[in-house]
Amino acid sequence: MHTLKTCLAALVLFVANTANAAPDVKPYVDAGTVDLLRILPPPPADDSAQTLRELGEILTIQVARTPAMAERARADSEENIWRFADVLGDKFAAQNLPRLAALSARLIKTEDVVVKPAKKGFNRPRPYVLNKLVEPLRAGTSMSTSGAWPSGHTTLGTLMGIVLADMVPEKKAELMRRAWEYGDNRVVAGVHYRSDVEMGRISGSVIASALMARPDFKADFAAAQKELRAVLELPPLR
């Protein structure tokens, strides 16, 4: 009983500290450094042949998706680095990896401040906004009304996949496949077009490249990598 109370108290403290720290999380870069409005092409027009094809894909998937596919897509609606646990195992969890958790929070903030201006500037309507036949999978009580281009979830999933693959190159292929699935599930969920996802992968890769040149990111990366490899019982990288 004492052990259970201690664990619960530690969990409450961790959640409280995380909640209190969230407003103070600083991005590594912002839209002034990575300007997606200049980097990405504009989206196809709402009445273009490409958009109609992409709507057709979403509607076809909507009919064919299984309960398991739907459950997986809903789960991937969470912007969370711990979704990669199915590649890295049960030890890959926030309570075991505080340095990685802190780095992840900054990655999430970075994606947010870089992608939001692009979504607003490009202003591509979501599939379910453009066509009422699309029945998106809801992860919560409301649906996003932000622009679709690029996919922010895919941007973050690609960024997280690249960072984790650099930390654990032994699992690079599996991690990047998981990052790709994270993006593909936005189409399965009916909340993004295929091309939104493609632009998200470009965006995540561009952000990752920008971070690699920053001393603050490199310092956080080195500490988190050392921690992660120790938890996973992998030898240090030279």
ZALUMGU-627060 format. One record per residue (C-alpha): residue number from 0; x, y, z; residue in one letter; chain. Coordinates in pm, 1 decimal. Layout:
% ZALUMGU-627060
+-----+----------+----------+----------+------+-----+
! seq !        x !        y !        z ! type ! mol !
+-----+----------+----------+----------+------+-----+
! NUM !        X !        Y !        Z !    A !   A !
...
+-----+----------+----------+----------+------+-----+
***
This chain:
% ZALUMGU-627060
+-----+----------+----------+----------+------+-----+
! seq !        x !        y !        z ! type ! mol !
+-----+----------+----------+----------+------+-----+
!   0 !      0.0 !      0.0 !      0.0 !    M !   A !
!   1 !    284.6 !    237.0 !     90.2 !    H !   A !
!   2 !    451.5 !    166.3 !   -244.5 !    T !   A !
!   3 !    126.0 !    233.8 !   -430.2 !    L !   A !
!   4 !     77.0 !    564.7 !   -248.5 !    K !   A !
!   5 !    434.4 !    664.5 !   -326.3 !    T !   A !
!   6 !    391.1 !    586.9 !   -695.7 !    C !   A !
!   7 !     63.7 !    777.7 !   -711.8 !    L !   A !
!   8 !    218.8 !   1076.3 !   -539.5 !    A !   A !
!   9 !    510.6 !   1071.9 !   -782.7 !    A !   A !
!  10 !    272.6 !   1052.2 !  -1076.6 !    L !   A !
!  11 !     67.2 !   1346.8 !   -950.6 !    V !   A !
!  12 !    385.9 !   1548.4 !   -899.0 !    L !   A !
!  13 !    509.4 !   1461.7 !  -1250.4 !    F !   A !
!  14 !    177.3 !   1565.7 !  -1408.4 !    V !   A !
!  15 !    166.4 !   1886.3 !  -1205.3 !    A !   A !
!  16 !    522.0 !   1977.1 !  -1296.4 !    N !   A !
!  17 !    455.9 !   1903.7 !  -1661.9 !    T !   A !
!  18 !    142.2 !   2118.5 !  -1661.3 !    A !   A !
!  19 !    316.7 !   2402.5 !  -1482.2 !    N !   A !
!  20 !    615.5 !   2390.3 !  -1716.0 !    A !   A !
!  21 !    414.4 !   2377.7 !  -2038.8 !    A !   A !
!  22 !    363.6 !   2755.6 !  -2079.3 !    P !   A !
!  23 !    738.7 !   2809.3 !  -2041.4 !    D !   A !
!  24 !    839.9 !   2563.8 !  -2313.6 !    V !   A !
!  25 !   1042.2 !   2744.6 !  -2578.3 !    K !   A !
!  26 !   1062.3 !   2638.5 !  -2942.6 !    P !   A !
!  27 !   1401.3 !   2571.1 !  -3094.4 !    Y !   A !
!  28 !   1310.1 !   2773.4 !  -3405.5 !    V !   A !
!  29 !   1008.6 !   2970.3 !  -3523.4 !    D !   A !
!  30 !    850.7 !   3074.3 !  -3853.5 !    A !   A !
!  31 !   1109.3 !   3348.6 !  -3889.3 !    G !   A !
!  32 !   1377.8 !   3080.2 !  -3918.1 !    T !   A !
!  33 !   1177.3 !   2816.5 !  -4106.1 !    V !   A !
!  34 !    924.4 !   3003.0 !  -4322.2 !    D !   A !
!  35 !    702.8 !   2735.9 !  -4473.8 !    L !   A !
!  36 !    510.2 !   2997.8 !  -4669.6 !    L !   A !
!  37 !    828.0 !   3049.1 !  -4870.8 !    R !   A !
!  38 !    944.3 !   2687.8 !  -4872.9 !    I !   A !
!  39 !    625.9 !   2501.9 !  -4968.3 !    L !   A !
!  40 !    428.4 !   2537.7 !  -5291.1 !    P !   A !
!  41 !     67.4 !   2654.9 !  -5262.1 !    P !   A !
!  42 !   -200.8 !   2386.3 !  -5225.5 !    P !   A !
!  43 !   -414.5 !   2278.4 !  -5521.6 !    P !   A !
!  44 !   -739.2 !   2468.0 !  -5569.1 !    A !   A !
!  45 !  -1050.6 !   2332.7 !  -5400.1 !    D !   A !
!  46 !  -1209.4 !   2254.0 !  -5738.5 !    D !   A !
!  47 !   -894.6 !   2113.8 !  -5898.3 !    S !   A !
!  48 !   -866.3 !   1762.1 !  -6037.7 !    A !   A !
!  49 !   -603.5 !   1682.8 !  -5772.1 !    Q !   A !
!  50 !   -826.5 !   1782.4 !  -5482.2 !    T !   A !
!  51 !  -1114.5 !   1582.2 !  -5629.5 !    L !   A !
!  52 !   -887.6 !   1275.6 !  -5661.0 !    R !   A !
!  53 !   -771.8 !   1317.4 !  -5303.5 !    E !   A !
!  54 !  -1129.4 !   1348.8 !  -5180.0 !    L !   A !
!  55 !  -1207.4 !   1030.5 !  -5368.3 !    G !   A !
!  56 !   -922.4 !    852.7 !  -5188.1 !    E !   A !
!  57 !  -1050.1 !    969.2 !  -4848.9 !    I !   A !
!  58 !  -1405.8 !    855.6 !  -4925.1 !    L !   A !
!  59 !  -1281.3 !    518.0 !  -5049.0 !    T !   A !
!  60 !  -1079.6 !    467.3 !  -4731.0 !    I !   A !
!  61 !  -1379.7 !    578.7 !  -4525.9 !    Q !   A !
!  62 !  -1582.7 !    290.2 !  -4667.9 !    V !   A !
!  63 !  -1300.7 !     34.8 !  -4641.9 !    A !   A !
!  64 !  -1142.2 !    120.3 !  -4305.9 !    R !   A !
!  65 !  -1176.4 !   -146.1 !  -4038.9 !    T !   A !
!  66 !  -1237.9 !    -85.7 !  -3667.1 !    P !   A !
!  67 !   -869.9 !   -162.3 !  -3604.9 !    A !   A !
!  68 !   -763.2 !     96.7 !  -3862.3 !    M !   A !
!  69 !   -998.4 !    351.5 !  -3709.2 !    A !   A !
!  70 !   -869.9 !    284.4 !  -3357.9 !    E !   A !
!  71 !   -508.9 !    320.3 !  -3472.1 !    R !   A !
!  72 !   -582.9 !    645.1 !  -3655.8 !    A !   A !
!  73 !   -763.9 !    791.6 !  -3354.5 !    R !   A !
!  74 !   -473.9 !    698.8 !  -3126.7 !    A !   A !
!  75 !   -230.0 !    867.1 !  -3364.1 !    D !   A !
!  76 !   -429.8 !   1188.9 !  -3334.1 !    S !   A !
!  77 !   -232.4 !   1242.4 !  -3014.4 !    E !   A !
!  78 !     79.0 !   1456.3 !  -3071.1 !    E !   A !
!  79 !    300.6 !   1241.0 !  -2857.5 !    N !   A !
!  80 !    650.6 !   1101.1 !  -2903.4 !    I !   A !
!  81 !    553.4 !    799.4 !  -2691.9 !    W !   A !
!  82 !    347.6 !    670.3 !  -2985.6 !    R !   A !
!  83 !    682.5 !    529.6 !  -3102.0 !    F !   A !
!  84 !    680.3 !    283.1 !  -2810.2 !    A !   A !
!  85 !    555.4 !      9.2 !  -3040.4 !    D !   A !
!  86 !    898.9 !     30.6 !  -3206.7 !    V !   A !
!  87 !   1117.6 !    103.0 !  -2902.9 !    L !   A !
!  88 !    935.3 !   -104.7 !  -2640.8 !    G !   A !
!  89 !    767.7 !    -63.8 !  -2303.8 !    D !   A !
!  90 !   1065.9 !    112.1 !  -2145.0 !    K !   A !
!  91 !   1014.5 !    399.2 !  -2388.6 !    F !   A !
!  92 !    794.7 !    603.7 !  -2154.0 !    A !   A !
!  93 !    797.9 !    955.1 !  -2008.8 !    A !   A !
!  94 !    860.4 !    843.3 !  -1651.6 !    Q !   A !
!  95 !   1182.5 !    669.9 !  -1760.9 !    N !   A !
!  96 !   1307.0 !    944.4 !  -1992.2 !    L !   A !
!  97 !   1274.2 !   1295.1 !  -1844.3 !    P !   A !
!  98 !   1540.0 !   1446.6 !  -2070.7 !    R !   A !
!  99 !   1373.3 !   1307.8 !  -2380.9 !    L !   A !
! 100 !   1035.3 !   1424.8 !  -2249.1 !    A !   A !
! 101 !   1171.8 !   1779.1 !  -2216.3 !    A !   A !
! 102 !   1320.3 !   1768.5 !  -2566.0 !    L !   A !
! 103 !    990.3 !   1632.8 !  -2700.4 !    S !   A !
! 104 !    799.1 !   1922.0 !  -2545.2 !    A !   A !
! 105 !   1024.8 !   2165.3 !  -2728.8 !    R !   A !
! 106 !    978.7 !   1974.7 !  -3055.8 !    L !   A !
! 107 !    600.7 !   1996.5 !  -3016.4 !    I !   A !
! 108 !    623.5 !   2369.0 !  -2947.8 !    K !   A !
! 109 !    856.0 !   2415.0 !  -3244.9 !    T !   A !
! 110 !    617.0 !   2240.1 !  -3481.9 !    E !   A !
! 111 !    330.7 !   2451.5 !  -3351.6 !    D !   A !
! 112 !    494.1 !   2791.9 !  -3402.5 !    V !   A !
! 113 !    641.4 !   2699.7 !  -3742.2 !    V !   A !
! 114 !    333.1 !   2533.7 !  -3891.9 !    V !   A !
! 115 !     52.2 !   2757.3 !  -3764.8 !    K !   A !
! 116 !    145.7 !   3060.7 !  -3978.8 !    P !   A !
! 117 !    166.9 !   2837.1 !  -4286.8 !    A !   A !
! 118 !   -172.2 !   2681.5 !  -4220.6 !    K !   A !
! 119 !   -322.8 !   3027.1 !  -4180.9 !    K !   A !
! 120 !   -145.8 !   3166.7 !  -4487.4 !    G !   A !
! 121 !   -226.3 !   2880.7 !  -4724.3 !    F !   A !
! 122 !   -574.2 !   2835.5 !  -4571.8 !    N !   A !
! 123 !   -664.2 !   2507.7 !  -4743.2 !    R !   A !
! 124 !  -1002.4 !   2380.6 !  -4614.0 !    P !   A !
! 125 !  -1001.0 !   2046.0 !  -4437.9 !    R !   A !
! 126 !  -1162.0 !   1759.7 !  -4635.4 !    P !   A !
! 127 !  -1464.6 !   1748.3 !  -4405.5 !    Y !   A !
! 128 !  -1509.0 !   2124.8 !  -4438.2 !    V !   A !
! 129 !  -1501.3 !   2110.7 !  -4817.3 !    L !   A !
! 130 !  -1716.0 !   1800.1 !  -4859.5 !    N !   A !
! 131 !  -1983.1 !   1692.4 !  -4611.4 !    K !   A !
! 132 !  -1963.6 !   1330.8 !  -4729.8 !    L !   A !
! 133 !  -1635.3 !   1301.7 !  -4540.0 !    V !   A !
! 134 !  -1695.3 !   1161.4 !  -4192.9 !    E !   A !
! 135 !  -1375.8 !   1229.3 !  -3995.8 !    P !   A !
! 136 !  -1274.1 !   1015.7 !  -3701.8 !    L !   A !
! 137 !  -1307.8 !   1227.9 !  -3391.3 !    R !   A !
! 138 !  -1033.1 !   1206.2 !  -3131.3 !    A !   A !
! 139 !  -1213.3 !   1453.3 !  -2903.2 !    G !   A !
! 140 !  -1531.1 !   1652.9 !  -2880.7 !    T !   A !
! 141 !  -1451.9 !   1898.3 !  -3160.2 !    S !   A !
! 142 !  -1284.7 !   1901.9 !  -3499.6 !    M !   A !
! 143 !  -1007.0 !   2136.9 !  -3601.6 !    S !   A !
! 144 !  -1096.2 !   2425.8 !  -3827.7 !    T !   A !
! 145 !   -734.5 !   2522.4 !  -3896.6 !    S !   A !
! 146 !   -595.4 !   2503.6 !  -4247.8 !    G !   A !
! 147 !   -499.3 !   2162.6 !  -4382.4 !    A !   A !
! 148 !   -174.4 !   2253.6 !  -4564.8 !    W !   A !
! 149 !     64.8 !   2125.1 !  -4433.6 !    P !   A !
! 150 !    -40.4 !   1856.6 !  -4185.9 !    S !   A !
! 151 !     96.1 !   1957.5 !  -3846.4 !    G !   A !
! 152 !     67.3 !   1605.3 !  -3705.2 !    H !   A !
! 153 !    267.7 !   1471.3 !  -3997.8 !    T !   A !
! 154 !    524.6 !   1747.5 !  -3958.6 !    T !   A !
! 155 !    570.9 !   1655.4 !  -3594.1 !    L !   A !
! 156 !    565.5 !   1280.5 !  -3656.9 !    G !   A !
! 157 !    833.7 !   1315.2 !  -3923.9 !    T !   A !
! 158 !   1042.3 !   1540.4 !  -3700.3 !    L !   A !
! 159 !   1015.1 !   1301.8 !  -3405.7 !    M !   A !
! 160 !   1092.8 !   1003.7 !  -3627.1 !    G !   A !
! 161 !   1408.6 !   1166.5 !  -3762.3 !    I !   A !
! 162 !   1527.5 !   1266.3 !  -3413.9 !    V !   A !
! 163 !   1463.1 !    919.6 !  -3270.1 !    L !   A !
! 164 !   1624.8 !    751.2 !  -3570.6 !    A !   A !
! 165 !   1936.4 !    960.7 !  -3511.8 !    D !   A !
! 166 !   1935.2 !    854.4 !  -3145.9 !    M !   A !
! 167 !   1876.6 !    486.4 !  -3220.6 !    V !   A !
! 168 !   2010.1 !    424.5 !  -3573.2 !    P !   A !
! 169 !   1975.2 !     50.4 !  -3515.8 !    E !   A !
! 170 !   1598.6 !    105.1 !  -3546.8 !    K !   A !
! 171 !   1603.7 !    373.4 !  -3817.3 !    K !   A !
! 172 !   1400.8 !    181.3 !  -4075.6 !    A !   A !
! 173 !   1131.7 !     82.9 !  -3823.4 !    E !   A !
! 174 !   1113.1 !    432.4 !  -3673.2 !    L !   A !
! 175 !   1074.6 !    602.1 !  -4008.7 !    M !   A !
! 176 !    807.9 !    352.1 !  -4115.4 !    R !   A !
! 177 !    623.5 !    436.9 !  -3794.9 !    R !   A !
! 178 !    661.3 !    809.0 !  -3864.5 !    A !   A !
! 179 !    516.8 !    753.2 !  -4213.8 !    W !   A !
! 180 !    224.1 !    559.0 !  -4069.6 !    E !   A !
! 181 !    162.5 !    845.2 !  -3824.5 !    Y !   A !
! 182 !    112.8 !   1071.6 !  -4124.8 !    G !   A !
! 183 !    -84.4 !    821.5 !  -4330.9 !    D !   A !
! 184 !   -330.8 !    787.1 !  -4044.2 !    N !   A !
! 185 !   -434.4 !   1149.9 !  -4095.7 !    R !   A !
! 186 !   -576.7 !   1039.6 !  -4431.6 !    V !   A !
! 187 !   -733.6 !    731.2 !  -4274.9 !    V !   A !
! 188 !   -897.6 !    961.7 !  -4019.7 !    A !   A !
! 189 !  -1034.3 !   1182.1 !  -4297.2 !    G !   A !
! 190 !   -879.0 !   1497.2 !  -4154.6 !    V !   A !
! 191 !   -611.5 !   1558.0 !  -4419.7 !    H !   A !
! 192 !   -556.4 !   1510.0 !  -4789.9 !    Y !   A !
! 193 !   -267.2 !   1296.2 !  -4911.3 !    R !   A !
! 194 !    -80.7 !   1605.3 !  -5031.8 !    S !   A !
! 195 !   -117.1 !   1771.1 !  -4689.1 !    D !   A !
! 196 !     68.8 !   1472.3 !  -4548.8 !    V !   A !
! 197 !    338.4 !   1496.5 !  -4816.9 !    E !   A !
! 198 !    389.0 !   1864.4 !  -4730.4 !    M !   A !
! 199 !    407.0 !   1770.5 !  -4361.7 !    G !   A !
! 200 !    689.0 !   1527.7 !  -4435.0 !    R !   A !
! 201 !    878.5 !   1800.1 !  -4618.1 !    I !   A !
! 202 !    813.4 !   2042.9 !  -4333.0 !    S !   A !
! 203 !    929.1 !   1798.9 !  -4065.1 !    G !   A !
! 204 !   1246.7 !   1723.8 !  -4259.6 !    S !   A !
! 205 !   1324.1 !   2093.0 !  -4309.9 !    V !   A !
! 206 !   1272.7 !   2165.7 !  -3939.6 !    I !   A !
! 207 !   1493.9 !   1870.9 !  -3843.9 !    A !   A !
! 208 !   1769.2 !   1999.7 !  -4070.4 !    S !   A !
! 209 !   1744.9 !   2346.7 !  -3913.4 !    A !   A !
! 210 !   1766.5 !   2203.0 !  -3561.7 !    L !   A !
! 211 !   2083.1 !   2007.4 !  -3633.0 !    M !   A !
! 212 !   2273.9 !   2336.8 !  -3666.8 !    A !   A !
! 213 !   2160.7 !   2475.4 !  -3329.3 !    R !   A !
! 214 !   2386.5 !   2437.5 !  -3022.8 !    P !   A !
! 215 !   2089.8 !   2429.2 !  -2781.7 !    D !   A !
! 216 !   1925.2 !   2146.2 !  -2970.7 !    F !   A !
! 217 !   2251.0 !   1954.6 !  -3007.0 !    K !   A !
! 218 !   2309.5 !   1975.2 !  -2631.4 !    A !   A !
! 219 !   1956.3 !   1857.8 !  -2551.0 !    D !   A !
! 220 !   1982.2 !   1585.8 !  -2815.0 !    F !   A !
! 221 !   2310.6 !   1450.6 !  -2675.8 !    A !   A !
! 222 !   2171.4 !   1431.0 !  -2320.3 !    A !   A !
! 223 !   1845.0 !   1270.7 !  -2432.8 !    A !   A !
! 224 !   2024.5 !   1024.0 !  -2658.8 !    Q !   A !
! 225 !   2253.6 !    910.7 !  -2376.8 !    K !   A !
! 226 !   1952.4 !    868.5 !  -2148.7 !    E !   A !
! 227 !   1748.6 !    679.7 !  -2408.6 !    L !   A !
! 228 !   2022.5 !    438.9 !  -2504.9 !    R !   A !
! 229 !   2090.2 !    362.0 !  -2137.8 !    A !   A !
! 230 !   1722.0 !    290.9 !  -2073.3 !    V !   A !
! 231 !   1703.7 !     69.4 !  -2383.2 !    L !   A !
! 232 !   2028.0 !   -103.5 !  -2272.8 !    E !   A !
! 233 !   2207.7 !     -8.3 !  -2592.9 !    L !   A !
! 234 !   2577.8 !     75.7 !  -2605.6 !    P !   A !
! 235 !   2681.4 !    441.3 !  -2638.0 !    P !   A !
! 236 !   2738.9 !    563.7 !  -2992.3 !    L !   A !
! 237 !   3084.5 !    683.6 !  -3088.0 !    R !   A !
+-----+----------+----------+----------+------+-----+
***
